[in-house]
Amino acid sequence: MNQNIKAHKTIGDNIQKGRKEKGLTQEQLSAQLQVIGCDISRGTLAKIEAGIRHISLEELNAIKDVLEMSYDEILKL
């Protein structure tokens, strides 16, 4: 069963903040996610950050790991 977290602008903003704190572009984060087996393109990442695309639990876990963020940091509204 594929679980998704509803798209939300604040969650996207939290991911974008974490990415920028790491000094990564969307392209660089996308590449790092792909290396660990999470196939997210730069465009998909942009949609997640904009709050217009749902995020799967697999994607959330991968983003959390690469950005070294907690679930609370990503999901806080």
C-alpha positions as CSV (number, residue, x, y, z in Angstrom):
1,M,0.0,0.0,0.0
2,N,1.4,3.4,-1.0
3,Q,1.0,6.0,1.7
4,N,1.1,9.7,0.8
5,I,1.2,12.8,2.8
6,K,-1.1,15.5,1.5
7,A,0.6,18.3,-0.3
8,H,1.0,21.3,1.9
9,K,2.9,24.6,1.3
10,T,4.4,24.7,4.8
11,I,5.8,21.2,4.5
12,G,7.3,22.2,1.1
13,D,8.7,25.4,2.8
14,N,10.3,23.2,5.5
15,I,12.0,21.0,3.0
16,Q,13.2,24.0,1.0
17,K,14.6,25.6,4.1
18,G,16.4,22.4,5.0
19,R,17.8,22.1,1.5
20,K,19.0,25.7,1.5
21,E,20.6,25.3,4.9
22,K,22.6,22.4,3.4
23,G,23.6,24.7,0.5
24,L,22.0,22.4,-2.0
25,T,20.1,23.3,-5.2
26,Q,17.0,21.4,-6.2
27,E,19.1,19.6,-8.8
28,Q,21.8,18.6,-6.3
29,L,19.2,17.3,-3.8
30,S,17.4,15.4,-6.6
31,A,20.8,13.8,-7.6
32,Q,21.5,12.8,-4.0
33,L,18.1,11.3,-3.6
34,Q,18.5,9.3,-6.8
35,V,21.8,7.9,-5.6
36,I,20.1,6.4,-2.6
37,G,17.3,4.9,-4.7
38,C,14.6,7.6,-4.5
39,D,13.7,8.6,-8.0
40,I,12.7,12.3,-7.7
41,S,13.4,14.7,-10.5
42,R,14.2,18.3,-9.9
43,G,10.7,19.2,-11.3
44,T,9.0,16.8,-8.9
45,L,11.0,18.3,-6.0
46,A,10.0,21.8,-7.1
47,K,6.3,20.7,-7.0
48,I,6.8,19.2,-3.5
49,E,8.4,22.4,-2.3
50,A,5.6,24.5,-3.8
51,G,3.0,22.4,-2.0
52,I,1.3,21.2,-5.1
53,R,2.4,17.5,-5.1
54,H,1.8,14.8,-2.4
55,I,4.9,13.2,-0.9
56,S,5.1,9.5,-0.4
57,L,6.5,8.0,2.8
58,E,9.5,6.7,0.9
59,E,10.2,10.1,-0.5
60,L,9.8,11.7,2.9
61,N,12.2,9.2,4.5
62,A,14.8,9.8,1.8
63,I,14.5,13.6,2.0
64,K,14.7,13.4,5.8
65,D,17.9,11.3,5.6
66,V,19.7,13.4,2.9
67,L,18.8,16.7,4.6
68,E,19.5,15.3,8.1
69,M,16.1,16.6,9.3
70,S,13.7,15.1,11.8
71,Y,10.1,14.3,10.9
72,D,9.1,17.1,13.3
73,E,11.2,19.6,11.4
74,I,9.7,18.6,8.0
75,L,6.1,18.1,9.1
76,K,5.6,21.0,11.5
77,L,2.7,23.2,10.3
